[in-house]
Amino acid sequence: MAWFKKSAPAASANDSVLGDIQAGGRAVRHLTPRRWSIAGALVGIIGALIVFAPASWLARALASATSEHLLIVDTRGSIWNGSGVLVLTGGAGSRDASALPGRLHWKMSLKGIGLQLAARQDCCINGELLLGIKPGLGRLAVSVDTQADWLVRLPADLLGGLGTPWNTLQLGGSLRLSARELKLESVQGRWRQFGELQLELLNLSSRVSTVAPLGSYRFTVTADTTSPGVSTLNLSTLEGALQLSGVGTLTAGGKSRFTGEASAAPGREEALNNLLNIIGRRQGARSVLTIG
């Protein structure tokens, strides 16, 4: 007769660890398909958002970049293929607004490591306006890729939508925008310009003057090659009874300084006196305008 019963050997520490590993492996095998399915669903959602992103997203980006002075309303389609109505406004809270005739149509596609936006509008754009967009880590570059004598032509009365003083002047005539090797690059929110942007104001007239046309003028924004991040501003008269001139600078942080003056051509002083009083601060025969 046995005085004791032989007990089963105690589980070793290795056996315990092995059991935990096996149990963990079963848990991992059980969870992995679920994790992959969640990851796949997220990738699908993100992909759908990119492919079917509404046109209103582009409208919000433009409004933010222009401090709500340029808007796209009544948007249709997606950011890749859409349309809308362009509107000039006086900014947030302004009641002044003017819409460009017709609709702006755009298509966006991949090009190299970036994107290309092709825009057209029968009333105003010369053929197709091509913009290159290259996003990066903390930076964004936008270039004008269209090779044409001019890019956009607009009726001058649209400037009334920008508010004071344009809504008072109520200009007639036309505006013509062109660019030469123009590229804008943003690094951590600070913009830097390359090349030149040129705006011509042709055969201008105003409701506050009986002289028509007043003249034609050219305003340029040119990258300063000697001071990176600074652009020079220049206003000159091409022809006309109203003589305009001015110079200034625009910094990477968006601060501008501009000093301009207006005067009447010989023999037109009396006819332009009222307009000169509105344009700026009178200093004898001249009217001086200072910004910044």
C-alpha positions in Angstrom: 0.0 0.0 0.0 1.4 3.3 -1.1 1.7 5.9 1.5 1.7 8.8 -1.0 0.3 9.6 -4.4 2.7 10.7 -7.1 1.9 14.2 -8.1 2.1 15.6 -11.7 5.2 17.6 -12.4 4.8 21.4 -11.9 4.7 23.4 -15.1 8.1 25.0 -15.8 8.5 28.8 -16.4 9.3 28.0 -20.0 6.1 26.1 -20.5 4.2 29.1 -19.1 5.9 31.5 -21.4 5.3 29.2 -24.3 1.6 29.1 -23.5 1.4 32.9 -23.3 3.1 33.2 -26.7 0.8 30.7 -28.3 -2.2 32.5 -26.8 -0.9 35.8 -28.0 -0.3 34.4 -31.4 -3.9 33.3 -31.6 -5.0 36.8 -30.5 -2.7 38.4 -33.1 -4.0 36.1 -35.8 -7.5 36.9 -34.7 -7.0 40.7 -34.6 -4.8 41.1 -37.7 -7.6 40.6 -40.3 -9.7 43.1 -38.4 -6.9 45.7 -38.3 -6.3 45.2 -42.0 -9.9 45.7 -42.8 -10.0 48.9 -40.8 -6.9 50.2 -42.5 -8.3 49.3 -45.9 -11.5 51.1 -45.1 -9.6 54.2 -44.0 -7.5 54.2 -47.2 -10.7 53.8 -49.2 -12.4 56.7 -47.5 -9.4 58.9 -47.9 -9.1 57.9 -51.6 -12.8 58.6 -52.1 -12.4 62.1 -50.5 -9.5 62.9 -52.8 -11.2 61.6 -56.0 -14.7 63.0 -55.2 -13.6 66.2 -53.3 -16.3 68.8 -54.0 -15.6 72.0 -55.9 -16.5 73.9 -52.8 -13.1 72.9 -51.3 -11.3 74.8 -54.1 -13.6 77.7 -53.5 -12.8 77.8 -49.8 -9.0 77.6 -50.5 -9.3 80.6 -52.9 -11.3 82.6 -50.5 -8.8 82.0 -47.7 -5.8 82.8 -50.0 -7.3 86.2 -51.2 -8.8 87.3 -47.8 -12.3 86.8 -49.4 -11.6 89.4 -52.1 -12.0 86.7 -54.8 -14.7 84.0 -54.4 -16.1 81.1 -56.4 -19.9 80.8 -55.8 -22.5 78.4 -57.2 -19.9 75.7 -57.5 -20.6 72.4 -59.3 -18.6 69.2 -59.8 -15.4 68.4 -58.0 -12.0 70.0 -57.5 -10.8 67.9 -60.4 -13.5 68.9 -62.9 -15.8 71.6 -61.9 -17.2 75.1 -62.5 -18.4 78.2 -60.6 -19.0 81.9 -60.8 -16.1 84.2 -60.0 -17.0 87.2 -57.7 -14.9 90.2 -56.6 -15.7 91.5 -53.2 -14.5 94.1 -50.7 -13.5 91.3 -48.3 -15.2 89.7 -45.2 -18.3 91.6 -44.2 -18.4 93.8 -47.3 -21.6 94.4 -49.2 -19.8 95.3 -52.4 -19.6 92.5 -55.0 -19.4 92.1 -58.7 -19.6 88.8 -60.6 -17.8 88.0 -63.8 -20.1 87.1 -66.7 -20.6 83.4 -67.4 -19.0 80.5 -65.6 -15.4 79.6 -64.8 -14.6 75.9 -65.8 -11.6 74.1 -64.6 -9.9 70.7 -64.7 -7.1 69.5 -62.5 -4.7 66.7 -63.3 -1.5 65.2 -62.1 1.7 66.5 -63.8 5.1 65.1 -62.6 5.3 65.4 -58.9 2.6 68.1 -58.8 -0.7 69.2 -60.3 -1.8 71.3 -63.2 -5.0 73.4 -63.1 -6.5 74.3 -66.5 -9.1 77.1 -66.3 -11.2 78.7 -69.0 -13.9 81.3 -69.2 -15.3 82.6 -72.5 -15.7 86.2 -71.4 -12.3 86.8 -69.9 -9.5 84.2 -70.2 -7.3 84.0 -73.3 -7.7 80.4 -74.3 -6.8 78.3 -71.3 -5.1 79.5 -68.2 -2.6 76.8 -67.0 -1.3 76.9 -63.4 1.3 74.5 -62.0 0.8 73.5 -58.4 3.6 71.8 -56.4 2.9 71.1 -52.8 5.6 70.1 -50.4 6.4 69.8 -46.7 5.6 73.2 -45.3 5.7 74.8 -48.7 3.6 75.4 -51.8 4.6 76.6 -55.3 2.2 78.0 -57.9 3.4 78.9 -61.4 1.8 80.4 -64.4 2.5 77.9 -67.2 0.5 79.6 -70.0 2.6 81.1 -72.8 0.6 84.0 -74.2 0.8 87.7 -74.6 -2.0 88.2 -72.1 -3.8 85.9 -69.7 -7.1 87.6 -68.6 -9.1 90.6 -69.9 -11.9 92.1 -67.8 -14.2 95.1 -67.9 -12.9 97.8 -65.5 -16.3 98.3 -63.9 -15.8 94.9 -62.1 -13.4 96.7 -59.8 -16.4 98.3 -58.1 -17.0 95.0 -56.3 -13.8 95.6 -54.3 -15.4 98.5 -52.4 -13.8 101.9 -51.7 -12.5 103.8 -53.7 -13.5 101.8 -56.8 -17.2 101.8 -56.1 -17.0 105.6 -56.0 -14.9 106.0 -59.2 -17.1 103.5 -61.2 -14.5 103.0 -63.9 -15.1 102.2 -67.5 -12.6 100.7 -69.9 -10.8 97.3 -69.6 -8.1 95.5 -67.6 -5.6 93.2 -69.1 -3.4 90.9 -67.0 -0.2 89.2 -68.2 2.7 87.4 -66.6 6.4 86.7 -67.4 7.9 83.6 -65.8 5.7 84.2 -62.8 6.0 81.8 -59.8 4.8 82.3 -56.3 6.4 80.1 -53.6 5.1 79.9 -50.0 7.4 78.6 -47.2 5.8 78.3 -43.8 3.2 80.9 -44.7 5.6 83.5 -46.2 5.3 84.2 -50.0 8.1 84.9 -52.4 7.7 86.0 -56.0 9.7 85.1 -59.0 9.2 86.8 -62.4 6.6 89.6 -63.1 2.9 90.2 -63.0 1.6 93.1 -65.1 -1.8 94.8 -65.2 -2.7 97.2 -67.9 -5.7 99.6 -67.4 -6.8 100.6 -70.9 -8.9 103.6 -72.0 -10.2 104.3 -68.5 -13.1 106.6 -67.7 -14.9 107.5 -64.5 -18.4 108.7 -63.6 -16.8 111.5 -61.5 -15.1 113.1 -64.5 -16.4 114.4 -67.8 -13.0 113.6 -69.5 -13.2 110.3 -71.4 -11.1 108.5 -71.8 -8.8 109.5 -68.9 -5.9 107.5 -70.2 -4.2 104.1 -70.2 -1.8 102.9 -67.5 0.5 100.0 -66.5 1.0 98.5 -63.0 3.7 95.9 -62.5 4.7 93.7 -59.6 8.3 92.5 -60.1 10.4 90.2 -58.0 13.4 92.1 -56.6 16.4 90.0 -57.5 18.6 91.8 -55.0 16.3 91.4 -52.0 14.7 87.8 -51.9 11.2 87.9 -50.7 10.6 91.5 -51.8 8.6 92.6 -54.8 8.7 96.1 -56.4 5.6 98.0 -57.4 5.5 100.4 -60.3 2.7 102.5 -61.8 3.2 104.5 -65.0 1.1 106.3 -67.6 1.0 105.0 -71.1 -1.1 107.9 -72.4 -3.9 110.2 -71.4 -5.1 113.5 -69.8 -4.8 112.0 -66.3 -1.1 111.4 -65.4 -0.4 108.6 -62.9 2.8 107.4 -61.4 4.0 105.6 -58.3 6.5 103.2 -56.7 6.5 100.8 -53.8 7.4 97.4 -52.3 5.6 94.3 -51.2 7.2 92.0 -48.6 7.0 88.3 -48.1 4.8 88.8 -45.1 2.2 90.7 -47.2 3.1 94.2 -46.0 3.0 96.8 -48.8 4.2 100.4 -49.1 3.2 102.5 -52.1 3.5 106.2 -52.9 1.8 107.5 -56.0 0.7 110.8 -57.4 -1.8 112.0 -60.0 -1.8 115.2 -62.0 -3.5 116.6 -65.1 -1.9 117.0 -68.4 -1.4 120.7 -69.5 -4.7 122.3 -70.3 -6.9 119.7 -68.5 -6.5 120.9 -64.9 -10.0 122.3 -64.5 -11.7 119.3 -66.1 -9.9 116.9 -63.8 -10.0 118.9 -60.6 -12.8 117.0 -58.9 -11.3 113.6 -59.7 -7.9 114.7 -58.3 -9.6 115.7 -55.1 -11.0 112.1 -54.8 -7.9 110.2 -55.7 -5.7 111.4 -52.8 -4.4 114.3 -50.7 -4.0 117.5 -52.7 -0.6 119.2 -52.8 -1.1 122.0 -55.2 -1.7 120.7 -58.7 -0.9 117.1 -57.6 -2.9 114.5 -55.7 -0.8 112.2 -53.5 -1.7 108.7 -52.5 0.2 106.8 -49.8 -0.4 103.2 -48.7 1.4 101.6 -45.8 
